[in-house]
């Protein structure tokens, strides 16, 4: 197991504490459940980021790939 620390506002902590009590869980359990739900499904191997060819061949022209990567991978308006 690894330890992860973060900071919460007073309001967030209070809501987290109340949620844990209502569900008969510790704050640790609630946070672990939230992380698991967030990460469910994992990575989509069909995502173009894993298979798209490079968009720049270093032609000397200005390369905007680092700025417009979503557009290049997912299409206009991504």
C-alpha positions in Angstrom: 0.0 0.0 0.0 1.1 3.6 -0.7 0.2 6.7 1.3 -1.3 9.6 -0.6 -1.8 13.0 1.1 -4.0 15.9 0.0 -5.7 18.9 1.4 -9.4 19.6 1.6 -11.4 22.7 2.5 -13.2 22.6 5.8 -16.4 22.1 3.9 -15.1 19.2 1.8 -13.8 17.5 4.9 -17.0 18.0 6.8 -19.0 16.5 3.9 -16.6 13.6 3.5 -16.8 12.9 7.2 -20.6 13.0 7.2 -20.8 10.8 4.1 -18.5 8.2 5.8 -20.6 8.2 9.0 -23.9 7.8 7.0 -22.4 4.8 5.2 -20.7 3.2 8.2 -17.3 3.6 6.6 -14.0 5.3 7.5 -12.9 8.3 5.5 -10.1 6.1 4.1 -12.6 3.6 2.8 -14.7 6.4 1.2 -11.6 7.9 -0.5 -10.4 4.5 -1.8 -13.9 3.8 -3.2 -14.0 7.2 -4.9 -10.6 6.5 -6.5 -11.6 3.1 -7.6 -14.8 4.5 -9.2 -12.9 7.2 -10.9 -10.4 4.8 -12.4 -12.9 2.2 -13.4 -12.6 1.3 -17.1 -9.0 2.3 -17.1 -7.4 3.1 -20.4 -9.2 2.7 -23.8 -6.6 0.9 -26.0 -8.5 2.2 -29.1 -7.7 5.8 -28.1 -5.8 7.4 -31.1 -3.1 8.7 -28.8 -1.7 5.2 -28.7 -1.7 4.6 -32.4 -1.7 7.9 -34.3 1.4 8.6 -36.4 3.6 11.6 -35.6 2.2 14.8 -37.0 5.5 16.5 -37.5 8.5 15.3 -39.5 10.6 18.3 -38.4 10.3 20.1 -41.7 11.4 23.4 -40.3 7.9 24.8 -40.4 6.2 25.8 -37.2 4.9 22.8 -35.4 1.7 23.3 -33.4 1.4 19.7 -32.3 2.0 20.4 -28.7 -0.8 23.0 -28.7 -3.3 21.4 -31.0 -2.8 17.7 -30.0 -6.5 17.0 -29.2 -7.6 18.4 -32.6 -5.0 16.3 -34.4 -6.0 13.1 -32.6 -9.8 13.5 -32.2 -10.7 15.9 -35.0 -11.9 19.5 -35.3 -13.4 21.0 -32.2 -12.1 18.4 -29.9 
